[in-house]
Amino acid sequence: MTEVKAEIKAELVAIGSVDIDVSLLSRISSSSAGPGTGLKSIFFKSGGQRVRLEINKDSPLKMVKENNEFVILKDNKELARGEVEQILAHCPGQAYITLSERCIYDCTFCSVPKLQGKIKTLEEVIHIVENAQETGKLKAIALTSGIAKSPEEEIDRVVEVVKALKKYNVPIGVSVHPTKDSSQRLKEAGVVEVKYNVETMDRKIFAKVCKGRKGLALDFILESLRDAVKVFGKNRVFSNFIIGLGETDDCVREGVEYLAKMGVIPVLRPITIPPLRKDELEATRPSAERLLKLARMTREILDKYGLRVDVSQTMCLPCTGCDITPYRDV
């Protein structure tokens, strides 16, 4: 069996897609949040490693089925052999749900503002969680949301949903745009982990790709992350840091250290270039070598500040499908 070691997983993540006959699959995941909105994907697992791959007939990777195993090929050479995992809602093991599939901010790395999708009702959310629970594999609930009208209104919506979902007795994590009192309100509602995304720690890039936000938006997110650590505690606060927008490795190192020093665990997320944004966005998906280098650097910094990825219960860190995750992959 060709297991997915760190170098092979990095190659798979760097490519990010696979060509497969969908008739071989029982269920396909469709993202409704962030850059990957609308894209169909699968989760492939080999040994202890997991990777999420978009389904793309033009991918240099091809997946075939041999007996009960799935095999990933590149140039007709086997890279990895394993299983395609069952998806509960967006990812394995979790009901990961986007509440508002629309956003007033026009960040150029994200398809959500272009699609302006639906806002799920509480009944629809509960139905998704019920279906996930019936599989017997539900370990956590994760909620994310665009911003339909205002960040404050989204926090109101999330708080209502969290209170209704506490009855399932699994950890609940939330990834949203912060507000002045969001951390305290989410904690009181029953959330155990929170993620506020910086997107990038390069201020010039932030101003360019997040031009719909106010000039001090990054400062507010950083202030909110610092406050979140006080509310939720160490190892319970995360932030997505997109890799591939033109930032330097030095910028990543400085940004990771800045976040870790305040007790925040950065999630280094390779950019997915949305088809609807390809003419507006200057971005390059990072190479396997760069992904490994930055993940190992992040691990060193997390060690330095005593942060632990392995205790996370919700959202991206226990999933690992989209990233090279310190401790879990390297």
C-alpha positions as CSV (number, residue, x, y, z in Angstrom):
1,M,0.0,0.0,0.0
2,T,1.4,3.4,-1.0
3,E,0.6,5.5,2.0
4,V,0.4,9.3,1.9
5,K,3.5,10.5,3.6
6,A,4.1,14.3,4.1
7,E,5.9,14.8,0.8
8,I,3.2,12.9,-1.1
9,K,0.4,14.7,0.7
10,A,2.1,18.0,-0.1
11,E,2.1,17.2,-3.7
12,L,-1.6,16.3,-3.7
13,V,-2.5,19.5,-1.8
14,A,-0.4,21.6,-4.2
15,I,-2.3,20.2,-7.2
16,G,-5.6,20.2,-5.2
17,S,-7.7,18.3,-7.7
18,V,-8.2,14.8,-9.2
19,D,-9.9,13.3,-12.2
20,I,-12.3,10.5,-11.2
21,D,-15.4,8.9,-12.7
22,V,-18.1,10.2,-10.3
23,S,-20.1,7.0,-10.8
24,L,-17.5,5.3,-8.5
25,L,-18.5,7.7,-5.6
26,S,-21.3,7.3,-3.2
27,R,-21.4,11.0,-2.2
28,I,-19.6,14.2,-3.3
29,S,-19.0,17.3,-1.1
30,S,-19.9,20.7,-2.4
31,S,-18.4,23.7,-0.7
32,S,-20.6,26.8,0.1
33,A,-18.0,28.9,1.8
34,G,-14.9,30.8,0.8
35,P,-12.8,30.4,-2.3
36,G,-14.0,26.8,-3.0
37,T,-17.7,27.8,-3.1
38,G,-19.5,25.7,-5.6
39,L,-16.7,23.3,-6.3
40,K,-17.2,19.5,-6.0
41,S,-14.7,17.5,-4.0
42,I,-13.8,14.3,-2.3
43,F,-11.8,13.3,0.8
44,F,-9.1,10.7,0.3
45,K,-7.5,9.0,3.2
46,S,-4.4,6.8,3.3
47,G,-2.8,5.7,6.5
48,G,-3.3,8.6,8.9
49,Q,-3.3,11.3,6.3
50,R,-6.3,12.9,4.7
51,V,-6.6,15.2,1.7
52,R,-9.4,17.0,0.1
53,L,-9.3,17.1,-3.7
54,E,-11.6,19.0,-6.2
55,I,-13.1,16.9,-8.9
56,N,-11.6,18.2,-12.2
57,K,-11.4,16.3,-15.5
58,D,-8.3,18.4,-16.4
59,S,-6.4,17.5,-13.3
60,P,-2.9,15.9,-13.7
61,L,-4.0,13.4,-11.0
62,K,-6.3,10.5,-11.9
63,M,-8.1,8.3,-9.4
64,V,-9.1,4.7,-10.2
65,K,-10.7,1.9,-8.2
66,E,-8.9,-1.4,-7.7
67,N,-11.0,-3.9,-5.8
68,N,-12.0,-2.0,-2.7
69,E,-9.2,0.6,-2.8
70,F,-8.9,3.9,-4.6
71,V,-5.6,4.6,-6.3
72,I,-4.2,8.1,-7.2
73,L,-2.0,8.1,-10.3
74,K,0.2,10.8,-11.8
75,D,1.7,10.2,-15.2
76,N,0.4,6.6,-14.8
77,K,2.6,6.2,-11.7
78,E,0.9,5.3,-8.4
79,L,1.2,8.1,-5.8
80,A,-1.1,6.8,-3.1
81,R,-3.6,4.1,-2.3
82,G,-6.4,4.3,0.2
83,E,-10.1,5.1,0.7
84,V,-12.6,7.8,-0.2
85,E,-14.1,8.8,3.1
86,Q,-17.8,9.3,4.0
87,I,-18.7,13.0,4.1
88,L,-21.3,14.0,6.8
89,A,-21.7,17.7,5.8
90,H,-18.8,19.2,3.9
91,C,-16.2,17.0,5.6
92,P,-15.7,13.7,7.4
93,G,-16.6,13.5,11.1
94,Q,-18.2,16.9,11.3
95,A,-21.4,18.7,10.3
96,Y,-19.6,21.7,8.8
97,I,-22.4,24.2,7.8
98,T,-22.5,27.6,6.1
99,L,-25.4,29.6,7.5
100,S,-25.4,32.6,5.1
101,E,-24.2,31.8,1.6
102,R,-23.9,35.5,0.7
103,C,-21.6,38.4,1.7
104,I,-21.5,42.2,1.6
105,Y,-17.7,42.2,1.5
106,D,-16.2,41.6,-2.0
107,C,-12.9,39.9,-1.2
108,T,-11.4,38.8,-4.5
109,F,-10.3,35.4,-3.3
110,C,-13.9,34.4,-2.5
111,S,-16.8,33.3,-4.8
112,V,-19.6,33.9,-2.2
113,P,-20.2,37.6,-3.1
114,K,-20.6,36.6,-6.7
115,L,-23.1,33.8,-6.1
116,Q,-25.2,35.4,-3.3
117,G,-26.7,32.1,-2.2
118,K,-29.3,31.3,0.3
119,I,-29.6,31.8,4.1
120,K,-30.3,28.5,5.8
121,T,-33.1,28.4,8.3
122,L,-32.7,26.9,11.7
123,E,-34.9,24.0,10.6
124,E,-32.6,23.3,7.6
125,V,-29.5,23.4,9.8
126,I,-31.0,20.9,12.3
127,H,-32.0,18.6,9.4
128,I,-28.4,18.6,8.3
129,V,-27.1,17.8,11.8
130,E,-29.8,15.1,12.3
131,N,-28.7,13.4,9.1
132,A,-25.1,13.5,10.2
133,Q,-25.9,12.1,13.6
134,E,-27.8,9.2,12.1
135,T,-24.5,8.0,10.6
136,G,-23.1,7.4,14.1
137,K,-19.9,9.2,13.0
138,L,-20.7,12.8,14.1
139,K,-17.8,14.0,16.3
140,A,-18.3,17.8,16.0
141,I,-20.4,20.6,14.6
142,A,-18.7,23.6,12.8
143,L,-20.6,26.7,11.7
144,T,-19.4,29.4,9.3
145,S,-21.1,32.2,7.6
146,G,-20.8,35.0,5.1
147,I,-22.2,38.3,6.0
148,A,-25.7,38.9,4.5
149,K,-26.2,42.3,6.0
150,S,-23.8,43.0,8.9
151,P,-21.4,41.0,11.1
152,E,-23.6,41.8,14.1
153,E,-26.6,40.2,12.4
154,E,-24.6,37.1,11.6
155,I,-23.5,36.7,15.2
156,D,-27.2,36.9,16.3
157,R,-27.9,34.2,13.7
158,V,-25.0,32.0,14.9
159,V,-25.8,32.4,18.6
160,E,-29.4,31.2,17.9
161,V,-28.3,28.2,16.0
162,V,-25.6,27.2,18.5
163,K,-28.1,27.3,21.3
164,A,-30.4,25.0,19.3
165,L,-27.5,22.5,18.5
166,K,-26.2,22.1,22.1
167,K,-28.6,19.2,22.5
168,Y,-26.4,17.0,20.3
169,N,-23.7,17.0,22.9
170,V,-20.7,17.3,20.6
171,P,-18.2,20.2,20.5
172,I,-19.3,23.2,18.4
173,G,-16.8,25.5,16.7
174,V,-17.5,28.7,14.8
175,S,-15.7,30.6,12.1
176,V,-17.1,34.0,11.5
177,H,-16.2,37.7,11.1
178,P,-15.8,39.1,14.6
179,T,-17.8,41.8,16.3
180,K,-17.1,43.8,19.4
181,D,-18.7,41.3,21.7
182,S,-18.7,38.1,19.5
183,S,-16.3,36.0,21.6
184,Q,-18.2,36.5,24.8
185,R,-21.6,35.9,23.2
186,L,-20.4,32.8,21.3
187,K,-18.8,31.4,24.5
188,E,-22.0,31.9,26.5
189,A,-24.0,30.2,23.8
190,G,-21.9,27.1,24.0
191,V,-19.1,27.4,21.4
192,V,-15.9,25.7,22.4
193,E,-13.6,27.0,19.7
194,V,-13.6,30.0,17.4
195,K,-11.9,31.1,14.2
196,Y,-11.5,34.7,13.0
197,N,-9.6,34.8,9.7
198,V,-6.9,37.3,9.1
199,E,-6.7,36.1,5.4
200,T,-3.2,37.5,5.1
201,M,-0.8,39.3,7.3
202,D,0.6,41.4,4.5
203,R,-1.2,44.7,4.9
204,K,-0.8,45.8,1.3
205,I,-2.2,42.5,0.0
206,F,-5.1,42.7,2.6
207,A,-6.0,46.2,1.3
208,K,-5.9,44.9,-2.3
209,V,-7.9,41.7,-1.9
210,C,-10.2,42.8,0.9
211,K,-10.8,46.3,-0.5
212,G,-14.5,46.1,0.5
213,R,-13.6,46.2,4.1
214,K,-12.6,49.3,6.1
215,G,-8.9,50.3,6.3
216,L,-8.4,49.1,9.8
217,A,-10.2,45.8,9.4
218,L,-7.1,43.7,9.9
219,D,-6.3,45.6,13.1
220,F,-9.9,44.8,14.4
221,I,-9.5,41.1,13.5
222,L,-6.2,40.9,15.4
223,E,-7.7,42.7,18.4
224,S,-10.7,40.3,18.3
225,L,-8.3,37.3,18.2
226,R,-6.4,38.6,21.2
227,D,-9.7,39.0,23.1
228,A,-10.9,35.5,21.9
229,V,-7.9,33.9,23.6
230,K,-8.9,35.5,26.9
231,V,-12.4,34.2,26.5
232,F,-11.8,30.7,25.0
233,G,-8.2,30.0,26.2
234,K,-5.1,28.8,24.6
235,N,-5.3,26.3,21.8
236,R,-9.0,27.2,21.2
237,V,-8.6,30.1,18.8
238,F,-7.6,29.8,15.2
239,S,-7.1,32.0,12.1
240,N,-6.9,31.2,8.4
241,F,-3.8,32.6,6.7
242,I,-4.0,32.2,2.9
243,I,-0.8,31.2,1.1
244,G,-0.4,32.2,-2.5
245,L,-1.6,35.8,-2.7
246,G,1.9,37.1,-3.3
247,E,3.1,37.2,0.3
248,T,6.8,36.3,1.1
249,D,7.9,33.5,3.3
250,D,9.3,36.1,5.7
251,C,5.8,37.7,5.9
252,V,4.4,34.3,6.7
253,R,7.0,33.6,9.4
254,E,6.4,37.1,11.0
255,G,2.6,36.6,10.8
256,V,2.6,33.1,12.2
257,E,4.8,34.3,15.1
258,Y,2.7,37.3,15.8
259,L,-0.5,35.2,16.0
260,A,1.2,32.4,18.0
261,K,2.6,34.8,20.5
262,M,-0.9,36.0,21.4
263,G,-2.1,32.3,21.7
264,V,-3.7,31.9,18.2
265,I,-3.0,28.9,16.1
266,P,-2.7,29.9,12.4
267,V,-4.1,27.7,9.7
268,L,-2.0,28.1,6.5
269,R,-4.5,27.6,3.7
270,P,-3.2,27.2,0.1
271,I,-5.2,29.5,-2.1
272,T,-7.9,28.0,-4.3
273,I,-8.4,30.3,-7.3
274,P,-12.2,30.5,-7.8
275,P,-13.3,30.2,-11.4
276,L,-15.5,33.2,-10.9
277,R,-12.6,35.3,-9.7
278,K,-9.7,34.2,-11.9
279,D,-9.6,37.5,-13.9
280,E,-9.6,39.6,-10.7
281,L,-7.1,37.8,-8.5
282,E,-3.4,37.7,-8.8
283,A,-2.6,34.4,-7.0
284,T,-0.5,31.2,-7.4
285,R,-1.2,28.0,-5.6
286,P,1.9,27.2,-3.5
287,S,4.2,24.4,-4.4
288,A,4.6,21.2,-2.4
289,E,8.0,22.3,-1.3
290,R,6.7,25.7,-0.1
291,L,3.8,24.1,1.8
292,L,6.2,21.7,3.6
293,K,8.7,24.4,4.4
294,L,6.0,26.7,5.9
295,A,4.2,23.9,7.8
296,R,7.5,22.9,9.4
297,M,8.3,26.5,10.3
298,T,4.8,26.9,11.8
299,R,5.4,23.8,13.9
300,E,8.6,25.2,15.3
301,I,6.9,28.5,16.2
302,L,3.9,26.6,17.8
303,D,6.4,24.7,19.9
304,K,8.1,27.9,20.9
305,Y,4.9,29.3,22.3
306,G,3.5,26.1,23.8
307,L,0.6,25.7,21.4
308,R,-0.9,22.3,20.6
309,V,-2.8,21.4,17.4
310,D,-3.7,17.9,18.6
311,V,-6.2,19.2,21.2
312,S,-8.4,20.9,18.6
313,Q,-11.9,19.4,18.2
314,T,-13.6,21.3,15.5
315,M,-13.2,22.9,12.1
316,C,-10.0,22.6,10.0
317,L,-7.3,21.4,12.4
318,P,-8.8,18.0,13.2
319,C,-9.9,17.6,9.6
320,T,-6.5,18.4,7.9
321,G,-8.0,17.8,4.4
322,C,-7.1,21.2,2.8
323,D,-3.7,21.9,4.4
324,I,-0.4,20.5,5.6
325,T,-1.1,20.6,9.3
326,P,1.7,20.8,11.9
327,Y,1.9,17.7,14.2
328,R,-0.7,15.8,12.2
329,D,1.1,15.9,8.8
330,V,4.7,17.1,9.7
